[in-house]
Amino acid sequence: MEIKFKAMVSSKSMIRDPQGGRLVKIELVEERELPPPVFYSSKDSEIAREVLPVVQQVLRTMPFRPPSSFTVPRLTLWLTEDEWDALDPKPEVGGEVTVIVSSSKVEVKV
């Protein structure tokens, strides 16, 4: 079986390991859509049907928008400085990658 998902590079940072070498930390996240708000009322369903369009219109006219998506941390990749230098092309923050996980390997495609 194979698991495949799109991820976004959320951060790149360089840190020192305990032996004094440098490591590059790449964090990959997946963006997911938030489900729309659910209004449920068994007794007052007629009122809910009348009020829902008004509430939706008010939300659309507000000066700020509630977030429509959220990020889920999916994978953190640690590379030595030499491994980072050997990468071509290098993933950039905000760039999209494809992660493929199978029973024998994990593959990240830029």
N, C-alpha and C positions, 0 to 999 in steps of 0.2 A: 504494500500500500504506500501511496505517496501523498504527502501533504504539501500544498503549494499556496502561498499567499503573497500579496504585494505589501511591502513595508516602506516606510520613509525613514531616512537617516535624520534622527532628531538631534544628535550631538556627536562631536568628535573631540576627544581631549587626549593630551599626552601626560603620562605620569611616570614616576620612577618606580622601578621594582625594587625589592629588598637588596638585590645584588648590584644596584646602581645603573642598570640598563634602563632604557626608555621603552614604554609600552604605549601603543595607541589604542584607545578605547572607543569603539563605535557602537552607538546605541540605536537600535532599530525599533520603530513603533508602527502600529497599524492604526489607521484612522477608521472609525466606525461611525455610522450615522445614528443619531439619537432617534428613537421612535417618537412619533407625534404624541402630544398629550392625549390621554384617554379620559373621557368624561363618561361616567357610568352612574345611572340612577334608575332603579327598577320602578320606583313609585312615580317619579316626576319626569319620565322620559319625554313627554311633550314639552315641558319647560326647558329641558336640556337641549332639545332640538332647536328651540327658538333662541336660546342664549348662546349656543356654540358659535354661530356665525359672527355675533357681536364680539365675543371674546377673541376670536381669530383676527378680526379686523383691528381691534385695539392692539393686539400683539404686533401686527404688521406695521402700525403707525408709530410705535415707540421709537425714540431716538437711538436706542441700543437694541441690538438683536441678541436674543438668547443663543447660546452656541447650538449649532445644528449637528455637530459631530464631537467625538471625544477620542483621545488616543489611548491605546493599550500597549504597554511595553511588551515586546515580543522576543527580542534577541539582543544580547550584548556580546560583541565580538572583541577579543583582545588579540592584538598583533604586535610582534616585536617590530622594532624600527626597520630592520632589514626586510621583514615581510611586507611592511607598509610601503617601503621604497620599491619593492618588486611589483606591487599592484599596478595594473594599467588597464582600464582607467580607474582612478581613485574615486570612491564615493564621496559626494559632497553633501553638506548639511542641506536638507530640503529635497535631496534627490530621491528618486524612487528606485528600489531594488526588488527583485523577486527572490523569495526564499523557498527552497524545495527541500523537504525533509523526507528521506526514505529510510528503510530499515538499516541501510549500511552507510549512509552519508548525509551530510547537510551541505547544501549548495547555495551560494549567494551570488546572484547574477546582477550586475549593474546595468 
